[in-house]
């Protein structure tokens, strides 16, 4: 709004906006020189908001307002940006409740200077002021030490979010008693974390002693080489001198000038032979010494590099695992906020009255049930918002805790073991045949998966990305068996399966697995091999178990619905990382033994159906996939890195149907980009060989010609 022209009017507005009635405090406001503050922030509304927050505390605004003004200049770089203004006001709230954390040891300035993204500044102070460990083990010195870590670690991180995540990891890894009582141990933990950060970001300290030793060896090699060269030159000259002398002696002998010269010639020959023998012996000995030193030095260097490479891979895995765990904690916190709001609703007499009246309305009851199911599947963060000038507005999640409809335990026809297996399976085959007549195509392993599901087994469907695993389960299988399939990502901790109890409210927070178990749905655990093995073991309580009930963290024994089924999938066989999927974890053997593995690869029939209107593109794509598979991976698995997938086929069809891109663009998007030039050249060569064997259609050959031209252009760039 700019600097105020009428200070008296401004003060009256401030007094009105903060709703403050205390006479003495109001007198301080009227007597305080606000002009210097207004000159700095130039925003009447912001000042009123700040004073309103201060007025709700017992703090003297004159003593803390200067610090808040400094916060303003640190956060509000762009004064017209509402987001920065919101961040500032949120920080003011935290500051008023936890002033020491902000003001001691220049903590606020250190944090602000460590992050370009000021939103993370608020997140970090919010984390510090609400974290149970920090609150219960408060130690001013140790808080300063861990905040100093941010300043020191800043140079190792390009991304602000990565630095923030690393900070949280540091706090979580410090023992509670250490954080509370031992500053020396905390400093040691910080130094250790800084060293890990350096290595995980590709920065290594070179041991000065090793460097000195290597430098010394190289110098010795150089000096030795120089000495040998000098010796060789000297030997050559000596040899020439002796040969000249012998020549002169021979001439003298022939002339018969002196018979004694014959004896001298004989002795000279012996001297030359002895000299040559000694020279060759010395030369060969020095060469062997050089080669021995060289091999030893190179072996030492190779060993060191392999060691460093192993450390780097290990640190990369640790960072990824920590990031996943932190993401899970964020999701848990979101579920907790939903539970608090649920309790607010449950304790509201007015809302209870509305619910009781609604029990007779079947249509309304059905709608509430749908909403409840949706919210139980997806965590929704709800923030009650109140305004002094309008009625309170609240978005309410799950409000039907006490009006749950009766569970239908009728068993699905295809899961009913009282009906012969062949009878149930034949009926599914008929439905499948009808779908195929309408153009649907099923993967060649679909029948095997169906047989396992209707017999109550748990398949582990593993295969490369984009081969149709998810579509097969969530669309085709769900439709044919008339089942609800709920998806769940990889498992990072047990609570992903069994849910958890909110530590703040004591309320149980269910999830998709719980809903599947209780209400008879099918849970689809995708990317099972990308989870943490120790957490995945919790599935052993449900896979292959004859137990008819399970007590979840709500403390209530829940009956297992007869229609409950588990389906799992992944990209590997469960034996750990591969060349194509190098972040996958080795699954626990006890889990693998309970699963039935079904390998699913790309099925050309599916791509052929998708591209039925574009046969030349199908021909080119299949030959491209074949060329990919012929390139060695260094492992036992068939190469699928960068291959043409079912998803790619759908994209190509869409581009061609809409005529939205040229042939060159489609080839670039779906076949060329993300691949290096060496790989593209290998693919081009293999596809040329296929063309020579007449495995390409005429149209496919035209696409191959364009493909090769694009690769040539890329090579010349």
C-alpha positions, 0 to 999 in steps of 0.5 A, a space after each residue: 500500500 506504500 508509506 502512509 500519509 496519515 499516521 494517526 489514521 494508520 494507528 487507529 486502523 492498527 488498533 482496530 485490526 488487532 482487536 486489542 482492548 488493554 488501555 496500557 498496551 494501546 497507549 504504547 501503540 499510540 506513542 510508538 514511532 511506527 514511521 521507521 518501521 513503515 519506511 522499511 516494510 512499506 506495507 500497512 496490511 503486513 504490519 497490522 498482521 504482525 502486530 495482531 500476532 504479537 498481541 496474542 502473546 504476552 511479549 512486548 512488541 517493542 523488543 521483538 519487532 526489530 528482529 521481525 523486521 530483520 526476518 522481513 528483509 531476509 525472507 521478502 526479497 520480492 515485496 509484491 510476492 504473496 507467497 513470501 509474505 505468507 512464509 514470513 507470517 508463518 515464521 513470525 508465529 514460530 518465532 513468537 513461540 520459540 524465540 531462543 531457537 531463532 535468536 541464539 547463535 545467529 541460528 536464523 541468519 545461518 538457516 536463511 543463508 543456507 537455503 535459496 528456497 525460503 519455503 524450506 527455511 519455514 519447513 526447517 524451523 517448523 521441524 525443529 520446533 515440533 520435533 519430539 526429539 528436539 523438544 524432549 532433549 532440548 540442548 541449546 548448544 547441540 541445536 547450534 551445532 546441528 544448524 552449523 552443519 547446514 552452513 558447512 554442508 551447503 557446498 556439497 548440495 546443489 539442491 535445497 531439498 536434498 540439503 534439508 533431507 540430509 539435515 533431517 537424516 542427521 537429527 534422526 541418527 543422533 541418539 536421544 541421550 547424546 543429543 540431550 547431554 553430549 555436545 562432543 558426540 554430536 560434533 563427532 556425528 556432524 563431522 561424520 555426516 559431513 564426510 559422508 555428504 562429501 563422498 555421496 556427492 562425489 568429493 573425495 579427499 586424497 590421502 597425502 601420504 598415498 599421493 606422496 608415495 605415488 609421486 615418489 614412485 613416478 619420479 623414480 621411474 622417470 629417473 631410472 628411464 633417464 639413467 638407462 637412456 644415458 647408459 645406452 648412449 654411452 654403451 653405443 659410443 664405447 662399442 663404436 670406439 672399440 669396433 674402430 680399434 679392432 678395425 685398425 688392428 685387423 688392418 695392421 695384422 693383414 699388413 703383417 706389421 706386428 704379430 703381437 697384434 693378433 693376440 691383442 685382437 683376441 683379447 679385444 674380442 673377449 673384452 667386447 663379448 664380456 662387455 656386451 653380456 654385462 650390458 644386456 644383463 644390466 638392461 634386462 634387469 632394469 627393464 624387469 624392475 620397471 615393469 614390476 614397479 609399474 604393475 604394482 603401482 597400477 594394481 594399487 591404483 585399481 584397488 583404490 578406485 574399486 574401493 571408492 566405487 563400492 563406497 559411492 554405490 553404498 552411499 547412493 543406496 543409503 541416501 535413496 533409502 533415507 529419502 524414501 523413509 522421510 517421504 513415508 514420515 511426511 505421509 504419516 504426518 498427513 494422515 495424522 492431520 486427517 485423524 485430528 480433524 475426524 476427532 473434531 467432527 466426532 466431538 461436535 454435537 451439532 454434526 452428530 445430530 446431522 448424522 443421526 438425522 441422515 441415518 434414515 436417508 439411504 441415498 445420503 448414507 451411500 454417498 457418505 460411504 463412497 466419500 469414506 472409502 475414497 478418503 481411506 484410500 488417499 490421505 487428505 490434508 485438511 486445514 480448518 480456516 477461520 475468518 473474523 469477518 465470515 462464518 467458519 469454513 471446514 472441509 470434513 473428511 471421514 465423518 461416518 465412523 459410527 454409521 458403517 454399513 454391514 459388511 457383505 461376506 458373500 464370496 465371489 463366484 470365482 473364489 468359491 472353492 465349493 464349486 469345482 475349479 474347472 467349472 469356475 475357470 471355464 466360465 472365465 475363459 468364455 468371458 475372455 473369449 467374448 472380450 477378445 472378439 471385441 478386440 481385447 487382447 490378453 497377455 500370454 501369461 494371463 491365464 496362469 495368473 487367473 488360475 493362481 488368483 482363483 485358487 487363493 495363491 499370491 503371484 509375483 509378476 515380474 518383468 520389464 517396465 511397460 510390458 503391461 503388468 499393471 493394465 493386466 491386473 487393474 483393468 483386465 483381471 478386475 473386469 473379468 473376475 468382477 473384483 475391486 483392485 486397490 493399488 499400493 506402492 512399494 513397502 518402506 515400513 510395516 505401517 504401509 501394510 498394517 496401518 499405524 496408530 497416530 501418536 498424537 491422537 491415539 487413533 488408528 489410521 487404516 490404509 488400502 491393505 486394511 480395507 482390502 482385508 476387511 471388505 474383500 478387495 484385491 490389494 495390488 502391491 506394485 514394485 515389491 522389489 523396490 521396497 525395504 526387505 525387512 519391512 516387506 517381511 510383514 507380508 508373511 503374516 498374510 500370504 499362505 496363512 490359514 488365519 481367519 482374522 488379524 489384529 491390526 494396530 487399532 487393537 480390534 480383531 478383524 475378520 478376513 473377508 473370503 474375497 481378500 486376495 494379494 497380487 504382487 509385481 516387480 521388475 526383477 526376480 527379487 534377487 537384487 539390483 540388475 543392470 537395468 534396475 539398479 535401485 532394486 533390493 534383494 527380497 527376503 527369502 521367506 517372502 519369496 518362498 510364499 510367492 509364486 513367480 510369473 515372468 512377464 515379458 513384452 508380448 508382440 501381439 499386444 503392440 500389433 493390436 495397438 498399431 494394427 492401422 500402422 503395420 509399418 510402424 509395428 514392423 519397425 518397432 518390433 525389429 528395434 526391440 529385437 536389436 535391443 535384446 541382442 545387445 549384451 548387458 553384462 548379466 544373465 537377464 535379457 536386455 530391455 534398457 531403452 526398448 520399445 514398450 507397450 506404453 510407447 506403442 500407445 503413444 505412437 498410435 496417438 501421435 499418428 491418429 492425431 497427425 500431431 508430429 512428423 515421422 522424424 519427431 516420433 522417431 526422436 521421441 520414442 526411439 532415439 532420445 535418452 540413448 547415447 550415440 554408441 548404443 544408437 550406432 549398435 542398434 542401427 547396425 543390427 537393424 541393417 542386418 535384419 533388413 538384409 535378411 528381409 525382416 523389414 517391410 518396405 514401409 519399415 525400411 523407409 522408417 529405418 532409413 529415416 532413423 539412420 539419417 537422424 543417428 548420422 546427424 546426431 553423430 555429427 553434432 
